[in-house]
Amino acid sequence: MILTVVKRDGRIVGFNEEKVKAAIRKAMLNSTLGEDPHVINQISDHIAYSGKEQMTVEEIQDLVEYELMNSSRKDVAKLYIAYRDKRSIARKSKTRDIFLDIITAKKNDITRENANSNSDTPSGMMMKFASESTKPFVDDFLLSDETRDAVKNNYLHIHDKDYYPTKSLTCVQHPLDKILKKGFMAGHGECRPAKRIETASILGCISMETAQNEMHGGQAIPAFDFYLAPFVRSSYIEEVKKLEELTDSKYEDLYQVKIEDYISKPLDFLTGTERIKQAAINSTVTRVHQAMEAFIHNMNTIHSRGGNQVVFSSVNYGTDTSAEGRCIIREILKSTYDGVGNGGTAIFPIQIWKKKKGINYLPEDKNYDLYELACKVSARRFFPNFVNLDATYNYHEKWDINDPERHKYEVATMGCRTRVFENRFGEKTSIGRGNISFSTINLVRLAIECMEYENKEARINAFFVKLDNLLEIAAKQLDDRFNFQKTALAKQFPLLMSSLWVGSENLKPNETIESVINQGTLGIGFIGLAECLIALVGKHHAEDVEAQELGLRIVSYMRERIVQFSEHYHHNYSVLATPAEGLSGKFTKVDRAKFGKIPGVTDKDYYTNSNHVPVYYKCSAKHKAEIEGPYHALTGGGHIFYVEIDGDATHNPDAIKQIVDLMDKNNIGYCSVNHNRNRCMDCGYENADSEMKECPKCGSKNIDKLQRITGYLVGTTDRWNSAKLAELHDRVIHD
């Protein structure tokens, strides 16, 4: 006798004989002979009592076919088979429609989900086919009922769900010094340790490209200047040795001579060893500049993930005050300023200046001149962004200005905002660690469901009850995913789990990664705080003090809960100010379909990213900083403060300095500045003319604006999804 049924999504439910009768009845109604209740009852009863205790839906349908074929109603059997086929096709129709959109290179929110990925290329299409096929499998077989319901009902979004079955991790900060000193295996070839700056630059690229193929998130280098500095000196020594050969002289005393700075200077009026030293310095600077040019060029052209997209790469620098470190910083900034190709702005790597008083922020600091150069470059090329090492939550008690390895105790940022620093299971550091996985909760959905309460206090209390429940679901879902990820074998991630992830050097190829991955973080993100507040109290946090207080209360509560989750599940949970790209429109579309257009809440095509002030709200940069700053201390998984400035920033680096000053005054952790930059899509010419309609170089009218989408640049808005395009249209200048 059948007692339970295994549904197609893996759920087990009680057997319902009425469903069998309904299916047979539908087939009979399409027959010229009509319905026969006697046959329906006879077949359904026989199936119910002759079947196994537990059967799948398909097995029961097979029995129905068999019984119909052996009954007096063989005509119905044929109709039932046709009915089954039709239902099967219907279930697959959504996938079919998606695949056809991919095949025809149709521009929609599925094919434009990630603006850094070109879904029109063969490899890009293959990636989308795989992605859209994998997500339903995850829903059906890898998620709990509770999580599946939360996702289905638009409360929760699981990021990189298509990579879920691969057990891959999100991102990592590369300890590049290990790679440069020891080398590594990449594919079928071995990369030897670096000896000169050119090799060090190339190994940095290969390391990030190789790891990108093992992970679903981004790659970063936390101390680019410190890691490459030794190879400036070794390259300088090579240049001295070349001059020894050329002059048939010995200059060993110059190998380790103190060099104040690597600055190219004319050799006129220099004699003896001073002339030799300066000649070697000049050649070294040229080599470092070319190595930095090559690094930037490679990071914009080397493709990963089946050739579909360039590496989502970041480099942090700015705090090495040695002559060699300063040379690395200066030349990567100069190379960035000059641009790539025909002078275009490099999209990657995302460059991040590490701001630190006593090092590079105050006029008397050793690297202040390089900070000024960084602001000049950012005013033209959008990068570098700025991470604030002086923020209270970025303090490390072991940091010492006299420590040559102080970079180990400096927070480093990745991509558009990811931050990994605190650690329950080892040293507090960014190096060799990253995010394991993250999921985002829809604050707006929770708030909308509470709008039925007329009493404001009751409405807010109901919201917190719902929030608490959803946070529990999110934490459990991340723990479930972690328990799935930890079963992966080290050999599945040849570089990541041998040379990059902290502690991985102790793993053997056939050992699981369980013992090391808990050094990473699990992020619980959120979206739409502004719309959530409008739904709860009628205004968002930038326009009302009460709303700001409630916003901070909400995110503070999330912070408190993740501390509890960390204790309960024994993980490094963190709150993430989610960088929603495709998600910003996905949540909104579903909520609007259910609740209609609610003014200020669902009346736009997007929800505001995380805790940001809405892009359409006109306010000063100072006010925006004062509102958003307090949230950075609460969102340890990552955050960003951005400002839109008007006009041509190229000749106004002081505007960038003023934004960094706002960071310092408001305890902001990470920031970027957006400004106008036009790009000719035919010849690559760029300028900042807001009215540019035609390229002055080639005459083309194929002009696009270079824009930052969630923290990273995109070469063309043609790849943006509809929600982000709507947000771009609504952006206003911050005075």
C-alpha positions in Angstrom: 0.0 0.0 0.0 1.4 3.4 -0.9 1.9 5.6 2.1 4.3 8.4 1.0 5.4 9.9 -2.3 8.8 11.3 -3.3 8.2 14.4 -5.3 10.4 15.7 -8.1 12.1 18.3 -5.8 13.0 15.5 -3.4 10.3 16.3 -0.7 8.4 13.4 0.8 4.7 13.9 1.2 1.7 11.7 2.1 0.1 9.7 -0.8 -3.2 11.4 -2.0 -5.3 9.0 -4.1 -7.5 11.9 -5.2 -4.6 13.3 -7.3 -4.4 10.0 -9.2 -8.1 10.1 -9.9 -7.9 13.8 -11.0 -5.1 13.0 -13.5 -7.1 10.1 -15.1 -10.3 12.2 -15.1 -8.5 15.0 -17.1 -7.4 12.5 -19.7 -10.9 11.0 -20.0 -12.5 14.4 -20.5 -10.4 14.8 -23.7 -11.7 11.4 -25.0 -14.8 11.2 -27.2 -16.2 8.5 -24.8 -16.1 10.9 -21.8 -15.6 10.2 -18.1 -16.0 6.7 -16.6 -16.1 7.0 -12.7 -16.1 3.2 -12.3 -12.8 2.8 -14.2 -11.3 5.8 -12.4 -12.1 4.3 -9.0 -11.0 0.8 -10.0 -7.6 1.9 -11.3 -6.9 4.3 -8.5 -7.8 1.8 -5.8 -5.7 -0.9 -7.4 -2.7 1.4 -7.6 -3.1 2.6 -4.0 -3.2 -0.9 -2.6 -0.7 -2.7 -4.9 2.1 -0.1 -4.8 5.1 0.0 -2.6 5.0 2.0 0.7 7.0 4.8 -0.8 7.0 5.6 -4.5 8.2 8.4 -6.7 5.8 10.5 -8.8 7.2 9.0 -12.0 6.7 5.4 -10.7 3.0 6.1 -9.8 2.4 7.6 -13.3 4.0 4.5 -14.9 1.5 2.4 -12.9 -1.4 4.6 -14.2 -0.3 4.1 -17.8 0.0 0.3 -17.2 -3.4 0.0 -15.6 -5.1 2.1 -18.4 -3.5 0.0 -21.1 -4.9 -3.1 -19.4 -8.4 -1.6 -19.0 -11.3 -1.2 -21.3 -10.2 2.4 -21.9 -7.0 2.1 -24.0 -8.0 5.3 -25.7 -7.5 7.1 -22.4 -4.1 5.5 -22.0 -2.9 7.3 -25.2 -4.3 10.6 -24.0 -2.8 10.2 -20.5 0.7 9.5 -22.1 0.2 12.7 -24.2 -0.8 14.6 -21.0 2.3 13.4 -19.2 4.5 14.5 -22.1 2.8 17.9 -22.2 3.3 18.4 -18.5 6.9 17.4 -18.8 7.4 20.0 -21.6 5.6 22.6 -19.5 8.0 22.0 -16.7 11.0 22.5 -19.0 9.5 25.5 -20.9 11.0 28.1 -18.6 14.5 26.6 -19.1 13.8 26.4 -22.9 12.9 30.1 -23.0 16.0 31.1 -21.1 18.2 28.9 -23.3 16.7 30.5 -26.4 17.5 34.0 -25.1 21.1 32.9 -24.5 21.3 31.3 -28.0 20.0 34.5 -29.7 22.2 36.8 -27.6 19.1 38.5 -26.3 19.7 41.3 -23.9 17.8 40.7 -20.7 18.4 40.4 -17.0 19.4 36.8 -17.3 22.1 37.3 -19.9 23.2 40.6 -18.3 23.2 39.3 -14.7 27.0 40.0 -14.4 28.3 43.1 -16.2 31.8 41.8 -16.0 30.8 38.7 -18.0 30.2 38.6 -21.8 27.3 36.1 -22.2 27.4 36.6 -26.0 30.6 34.7 -26.6 30.5 30.9 -27.1 32.2 30.3 -23.7 30.0 32.9 -22.1 26.9 31.1 -23.5 28.2 27.8 -22.2 28.7 29.3 -18.8 25.1 30.6 -18.8 23.7 27.3 -20.0 25.5 25.6 -17.1 24.5 28.3 -14.6 20.8 28.2 -15.4 20.7 24.4 -15.5 22.5 24.1 -12.1 20.3 26.4 -10.1 17.2 24.2 -10.2 19.3 21.2 -9.2 20.5 23.2 -6.1 16.9 24.1 -5.2 15.6 20.6 -5.6 18.4 18.6 -3.9 20.8 20.7 -1.9 18.6 23.1 0.0 16.5 22.4 3.1 12.7 22.9 2.9 13.0 26.0 5.1 15.7 27.6 2.9 13.9 26.6 -0.3 10.7 28.3 0.9 12.6 31.4 1.9 14.3 31.7 -1.5 11.0 30.9 -3.4 9.1 33.5 -1.5 11.7 36.2 -2.1 13.0 36.6 1.4 16.5 35.2 0.8 19.0 35.1 -2.1 21.9 32.6 -2.2 24.8 34.2 -4.1 26.6 32.1 -6.7 24.1 29.4 -6.3 25.2 27.9 -9.6 28.6 27.2 -8.1 27.0 25.6 -5.0 27.5 21.9 -6.3 31.2 22.6 -7.0 32.0 23.3 -3.3 34.1 26.2 -4.4 34.7 29.2 -2.1 34.1 32.9 -2.9 37.4 34.8 -2.7 40.9 35.0 -1.2 43.7 37.5 -0.5 46.8 36.0 -2.1 49.9 35.7 0.1 51.9 36.5 -3.1 55.2 36.5 -1.2 54.9 32.7 -0.8 54.3 32.4 -4.6 57.2 34.6 -5.5 59.6 32.9 -3.1 58.6 29.3 -3.8 56.9 29.2 -7.2 53.9 27.0 -7.8 52.3 24.5 -10.2 49.8 25.9 -12.7 48.1 23.4 -15.0 50.8 21.2 -16.5 53.6 23.6 -15.9 55.7 24.7 -13.0 56.3 28.3 -12.2 59.7 28.9 -10.7 60.4 31.5 -8.0 60.9 35.0 -9.2 64.3 36.7 -9.5 63.4 40.0 -11.2 60.6 42.4 -11.3 59.2 41.3 -14.6 58.8 37.7 -13.4 57.3 38.8 -10.2 54.7 40.8 -12.1 53.8 37.9 -14.3 53.6 35.4 -11.4 51.2 37.8 -9.7 48.9 37.6 -12.8 49.2 33.9 -13.2 48.5 33.3 -9.5 45.2 35.3 -9.7 44.2 33.8 -13.0 44.8 30.2 -11.7 42.9 30.7 -8.5 40.0 32.4 -10.3 39.4 29.1 -12.1 39.2 27.4 -8.7 36.8 29.9 -7.1 33.5 31.7 -7.9 34.4 35.1 -6.5 37.4 37.5 -6.7 41.1 37.5 -6.3 43.2 40.1 -4.5 46.7 40.9 -3.4 46.7 42.5 0.0 50.2 44.1 0.0 51.2 44.6 -3.6 54.0 47.1 -2.8 55.5 45.0 0.0 55.5 41.8 -2.0 57.1 43.2 -5.2 59.6 45.6 -3.5 62.4 43.0 -3.1 62.4 42.5 -6.9 63.1 46.2 -7.5 66.4 45.8 -5.6 67.3 42.5 -7.3 66.6 44.2 -10.7 68.7 47.2 -9.7 71.6 44.8 -8.9 71.2 43.2 -12.3 71.5 46.6 -13.9 74.7 47.3 -11.9 76.1 44.0 -13.0 75.4 44.9 -16.7 77.3 48.1 -16.2 80.2 46.1 -14.6 80.4 44.0 -17.8 80.1 47.1 -20.0 82.9 49.0 -18.2 84.9 46.0 -17.1 84.8 47.3 -13.6 83.6 46.1 -10.2 80.8 47.9 -8.3 79.9 45.4 -5.6 79.7 48.2 -3.1 76.7 49.5 -5.0 74.6 46.3 -4.7 73.2 47.1 -1.3 74.0 50.8 -1.1 71.3 53.0 0.4 68.9 54.4 -2.1 66.7 57.3 -1.0 64.3 56.9 -3.9 64.1 55.4 -7.4 63.7 58.5 -9.5 65.0 58.8 -13.0 67.5 61.7 -13.4 69.8 62.9 -16.2 73.4 61.6 -16.0 74.9 64.9 -16.9 77.6 66.1 -14.6 77.6 62.8 -12.7 80.9 60.9 -12.5 82.3 57.7 -11.0 80.1 55.4 -8.9 77.4 58.1 -8.6 77.0 58.0 -12.4 76.9 54.2 -12.4 74.4 54.1 -9.5 72.1 56.6 -11.2 72.3 54.8 -14.5 71.3 51.6 -12.8 68.4 53.4 -11.1 67.2 54.8 -14.4 67.2 51.4 -16.0 65.5 49.9 -13.0 62.7 52.5 -13.0 62.1 51.8 -16.7 61.8 48.1 -16.0 59.5 48.5 -13.1 57.3 50.8 -15.1 57.1 48.3 -17.9 56.4 45.5 -15.4 53.5 47.5 -14.0 52.2 48.2 -17.5 52.4 44.5 -18.3 50.6 43.7 -15.0 47.7 46.0 -15.8 47.5 44.9 -19.4 47.5 41.2 -18.4 44.8 41.7 -15.8 42.6 43.3 -18.5 43.2 40.6 -21.1 43.9 37.2 -19.4 40.6 35.4 -19.4 39.4 32.8 -16.9 36.3 30.7 -16.4 36.4 29.1 -19.8 37.6 32.3 -21.5 34.4 34.1 -20.6 35.7 37.0 -18.4 38.8 38.6 -17.2 39.9 37.9 -13.6 37.9 39.8 -11.0 41.1 41.2 -9.5 42.2 43.7 -6.8 45.5 45.0 -5.5 46.1 46.9 -2.2 49.1 49.2 -1.8 50.3 52.5 -0.3 52.0 51.7 3.0 55.4 50.5 2.0 57.8 53.4 2.7 61.0 51.7 1.5 62.5 53.1 -1.6 61.7 49.9 -3.5 58.1 49.8 -2.3 57.7 53.5 -3.2 58.9 52.7 -6.7 56.3 50.0 -7.1 53.6 52.3 -5.9 54.7 55.2 -8.1 55.0 53.2 -11.3 51.7 51.4 -11.0 50.0 54.7 -10.5 51.8 56.3 -13.4 50.9 53.3 -15.6 47.3 53.5 -14.5 47.2 57.3 -15.3 48.6 56.7 -18.8 46.0 54.1 -19.5 46.0 50.9 -21.6 45.8 50.5 -25.4 44.9 53.8 -26.9 44.9 55.5 -23.5 41.7 53.9 -22.2 40.9 53.4 -18.5 41.8 50.0 -17.2 38.8 48.1 -15.8 41.0 45.8 -13.7 42.6 45.3 -11.3 40.6 47.3 -8.9 43.3 49.3 -7.2 42.9 50.2 -3.5 45.0 52.8 -1.7 45.6 51.9 2.0 45.3 55.2 3.9 47.2 55.5 7.1 48.2 58.4 9.3 52.0 58.4 9.9 52.5 56.7 6.6 50.8 58.5 3.7 47.9 60.7 4.8 49.4 63.8 6.5 51.7 66.2 4.7 54.7 65.2 6.8 54.2 61.5 6.1 56.8 59.7 4.0 54.4 58.6 1.3 52.3 61.7 1.2 53.6 62.6 -2.2 52.4 59.2 -3.5 49.0 59.8 -1.9 48.7 63.1 -3.8 49.6 61.1 -7.0 47.0 58.5 -6.1 44.3 61.2 -5.8 45.4 62.6 -9.2 45.1 59.2 -10.8 41.8 58.5 -9.2 40.5 61.8 -10.5 41.2 60.6 -14.0 40.8 56.8 -13.9 38.4 56.1 -11.0 41.1 54.0 -9.3 42.5 53.7 -6.8 39.7 53.4 -4.3 40.6 54.1 -0.7 40.6 51.8 2.4 40.9 53.5 5.7 43.4 51.8 8.0 42.7 54.5 10.6 39.1 53.4 11.1 38.6 52.2 14.6 37.5 48.7 13.5 40.5 48.3 11.2 43.0 48.8 14.1 45.4 45.9 14.8 47.2 45.9 18.2 50.3 44.3 16.6 50.8 47.0 13.9 54.1 48.9 14.4 55.4 51.5 12.1 58.9 50.1 12.6 58.0 46.6 11.7 59.1 45.8 8.1 56.3 43.2 7.9 53.6 45.4 9.3 51.4 44.7 6.2 50.4 41.5 7.9 48.4 43.5 10.3 46.7 45.8 7.8 43.2 45.2 6.6 42.9 44.7 2.8 39.8 45.1 0.8 38.7 43.0 -2.2 36.6 43.9 -5.3 33.7 46.1 -4.7 33.8 45.9 -0.9 34.5 42.4 0.6 36.4 42.7 3.9 37.9 39.8 5.9 39.9 40.7 9.0 38.7 39.4 12.4 39.2 35.7 13.0 37.9 33.4 15.8 40.3 30.6 14.7 43.6 32.2 14.2 45.6 35.4 13.5 43.5 38.5 12.8 44.6 39.3 9.2 43.3 39.6 5.7 46.2 37.5 4.2 45.4 34.0 3.0 41.8 34.3 3.9 38.5 35.2 2.2 34.8 34.8 2.2 33.5 31.2 2.0 30.0 32.0 0.8 27.3 34.6 1.5 23.6 35.1 1.2 21.4 38.2 1.3 18.1 38.9 3.1 15.4 41.1 1.6 14.7 43.7 4.3 12.0 45.4 2.1 9.8 42.3 1.9 9.8 41.9 5.7 8.8 45.6 6.1 6.1 45.5 3.5 4.4 42.6 5.2 4.3 44.7 8.4 2.7 47.7 6.8 -0.7 46.3 7.8 -0.1 47.3 11.4 -1.4 50.9 11.9 0.4 51.3 15.2 4.0 52.2 14.4 5.4 50.4 17.5 3.5 47.2 16.6 4.7 47.5 13.0 8.4 47.8 14.0 8.1 45.0 16.6 6.5 42.7 14.0 9.4 43.5 11.7 12.0 42.5 14.2 10.2 39.2 14.8 10.3 38.5 11.1 13.9 39.7 10.8 15.0 37.4 13.6 13.4 34.4 12.0 15.0 35.1 8.6 18.4 35.6 10.1 18.1 32.2 11.7 17.2 30.7 8.3 20.2 32.5 6.6 22.6 31.4 9.3 21.5 27.8 9.1 21.6 27.9 5.3 25.2 29.1 5.3 26.1 26.4 7.9 24.5 23.8 5.6 26.5 25.1 2.6 29.7 25.1 4.7 29.2 21.5 5.7 28.8 20.7 2.0 31.9 22.7 1.0 34.1 21.2 3.7 33.9 17.8 2.1 35.8 18.9 -0.9 39.3 17.5 -1.4 42.4 19.6 -1.4 43.3 18.3 -4.9 40.1 19.9 -6.3 41.7 23.3 -5.7 45.4 22.7 -6.7 46.7 26.3 -6.1 44.2 27.6 -3.5 44.6 24.6 -1.2 48.4 24.2 -1.5 49.8 27.8 -1.5 47.1 30.4 -0.9 44.6 29.6 1.9 46.0 29.9 5.3 47.0 26.5 6.7 46.5 24.8 3.3 50.2 24.0 3.0 49.6 21.2 5.5 46.9 19.5 3.5 47.6 16.3 1.4 45.8 16.1 -2.0 43.2 13.5 -0.8 42.4 15.2 2.5 39.3 17.3 2.8 39.6 21.1 3.2 37.5 21.0 6.5 40.5 21.7 8.8 41.3 25.0 7.1 38.3 26.7 5.6 36.8 27.9 8.8 39.5 30.6 8.8 37.3 32.3 6.2 34.0 34.1 6.7 30.3 33.4 6.1 28.4 36.6 5.1 24.8 37.5 5.9 24.1 40.4 3.6 21.1 42.8 3.3 19.5 44.9 0.7 17.1 47.8 0.6 17.5 49.4 4.1 16.2 52.7 2.6 13.0 51.2 1.2 12.6 49.1 4.4 12.6 52.3 6.5 10.1 54.1 4.2 7.7 51.1 4.6 8.1 51.2 8.4 8.2 54.9 9.2 7.5 56.8 6.0 11.0 58.2 5.3 14.5 56.8 4.7 17.5 57.4 6.9 19.0 60.4 5.0 15.9 62.5 5.4 14.8 61.7 8.9 16.6 61.3 12.3 14.0 58.7 13.5 14.6 56.6 10.4 18.3 56.8 10.8 18.0 55.6 14.4 15.8 52.7 13.3 18.2 51.8 10.5 21.1 51.6 12.9 19.0 49.6 15.3 18.2 47.1 12.5 21.8 46.6 11.4 23.1 46.6 15.0 20.6 43.8 15.7 21.9 41.9 12.7 25.4 42.4 14.1 24.4 41.1 17.5 22.8 38.0 16.0 25.8 37.1 13.9 27.9 37.2 17.0 25.5 34.6 18.5 25.6 32.6 15.3 29.4 32.5 15.4 29.2 31.1 18.9 26.5 28.6 18.1 27.8 27.3 14.8 31.5 27.9 15.4 32.1 30.0 12.2 33.3 33.5 11.4 29.9 35.0 10.5 29.9 38.6 9.4 27.3 41.2 8.3 27.8 42.3 4.7 26.5 45.5 3.0 25.6 43.5 -0.1 26.9 44.7 -3.5 23.6 43.9 -5.2 23.9 43.9 -9.0 21.3 41.5 -10.6 19.7 41.1 -7.2 18.7 44.7 -6.8 16.0 44.2 -9.6 15.2 40.6 -8.9 13.8 41.2 -5.4 11.9 44.3 -6.5 10.3 42.7 -9.5 8.8 39.8 -7.4 7.7 42.1 -4.5 6.0 44.5 -6.9 4.1 41.7 -8.6 2.7 40.6 -5.2 2.2 44.0 -3.4 1.8 46.4 -6.3 3.6 49.8 -6.6 4.1 51.2 -3.2 5.4 54.8 -3.3 9.1 55.0 -2.3 9.2 51.3 -1.8 8.4 49.2 -4.9 7.8 52.0 -7.4 11.3 51.8 -9.0 13.0 49.0 -10.8 15.6 48.4 -8.0 16.1 48.4 -4.3 18.9 50.6 -2.9 22.1 48.7 -2.2 22.6 47.7 1.4 22.6 50.8 3.7 23.3 53.4 1.0 21.4 56.7 0.8 19.1 56.3 -2.3 20.9 57.3 -5.4 18.1 59.7 -6.4 18.2 61.6 -3.1 19.9 65.0 -3.5 22.3 65.7 -0.6 25.8 66.8 0.1 28.7 64.4 0.2 29.2 65.5 3.8 25.6 64.5 4.7 25.9 61.2 2.9 29.1 60.4 4.8 27.5 61.3 8.2 24.5 59.0 7.4 26.4 56.0 6.0 29.5 56.2 8.1 28.1 54.5 11.3 27.0 51.5 9.3 30.6 50.6 8.3 31.5 49.7 11.9 28.6 47.2 11.9 29.2 45.6 8.5 32.5 43.7 9.0 31.9 41.5 6.0 32.3 44.5 3.7 31.0 48.0 2.9 31.6 50.9 0.6 30.9 54.7 0.6 30.8 56.3 -2.8 30.3 59.8 -4.0 29.2 61.2 -7.3 31.0 64.4 -8.3 30.2 66.7 -11.2 32.3 67.8 -14.2 35.9 67.0 -15.2 37.7 65.6 -12.2 40.9 65.1 -14.1 42.3 68.5 -13.1 40.8 68.5 -9.6 42.5 65.9 -7.4 41.7 68.0 -4.4 38.1 66.8 -4.9 39.3 63.3 -4.3 41.2 64.4 -1.2 38.1 66.0 0.2 36.2 62.7 0.0 39.0 60.9 1.7 38.9 63.5 4.4 35.2 62.6 4.9 36.3 59.0 5.4 38.7 60.0 8.1 36.2 62.3 9.9 33.3 59.8 9.8 35.1 56.5 10.5 34.4 55.2 7.0 36.2 52.0 6.0 36.2 52.0 2.2 35.2 54.5 -0.5 35.3 55.3 -4.2 34.5 58.4 -6.2 32.4 58.4 -9.4 32.8 61.1 -12.0 32.1 61.6 -15.7 34.2 59.7 -18.2 33.2 59.2 -21.9 34.7 56.5 -24.0 34.5 56.0 -27.8 33.6 52.4 -28.3 35.3 52.4 -31.7 38.8 53.8 -31.1 39.0 53.9 -27.3 39.4 57.7 -27.0 38.3 59.1 -23.6 37.5 62.5 -22.2 35.3 64.0 -19.5 33.1 66.3 -21.6 29.5 65.7 -20.3 28.1 66.7 -23.7 30.3 64.5 -25.9 28.2 63.1 -28.7 30.9 62.5 -31.3 34.5 61.3 -30.9 36.9 64.1 -31.8 39.5 61.6 -32.7 37.7 59.3 -35.1 34.3 60.9 -35.6 32.4 57.9 -34.3 29.1 58.5 -32.5 29.3 55.2 -30.7 29.9 56.9 -27.3 29.4 55.3 -23.9 30.1 56.5 -20.4 32.5 54.6 -18.2 30.7 53.9 -15.0 31.1 52.1 -11.7 28.3 49.5 -11.2 28.6 48.3 -7.6 32.2 49.2 -6.9 33.9 47.9 -10.0 34.1 49.5 -13.4 32.3 48.2 -16.5 33.7 49.1 -20.0 30.2 49.5 -21.5 26.8 50.0 -20.0 25.6 47.7 -22.8 26.2 44.8 -20.3 24.2 46.3 -17.5 20.9 44.7 -16.5 17.7 46.8 -16.5 17.6 47.5 -12.8 21.1 48.8 -12.7 20.5 50.9 -15.8 17.5 52.4 -14.0 19.6 53.1 -11.0 22.3 54.7 -13.2 19.7 57.0 -14.7 18.5 58.1 -11.2 22.0 58.9 -9.8 22.4 62.5 -8.7 25.5 64.5 -7.9 26.7 64.9 -4.3 27.7 68.5 -3.8 
